[in-house]
């Protein structure tokens, strides 16, 4: 039971999540084949970011994908853990849903 203590709606919430990104992460976790969404390192940017949070695809990882969340002056790494057999399907869903981000 303690293993999943910090995961709610498929999103790990032990550490901070930049403002406005949580609803986007919950939408991603609802995609079939996504096991969990793990927000990671938050960096601060000197460039002015967008007022609306935005997710960008970074790269494939052995367990899924790495996304970058941009909001105001912050950037956060987001790791999406995906079932191996559904990896390509989830990638297509993320590209289709990009208009929602």
Secondary structure by P-SEA (a helix, b strand, c coil): ccccccccccccccccccccaaaaaaaaaaccccccccccbbbbbcccccccbbbbbcccccccbbbbbbcccbbbbbbbbbcccaaaaaaaaaaaacccc
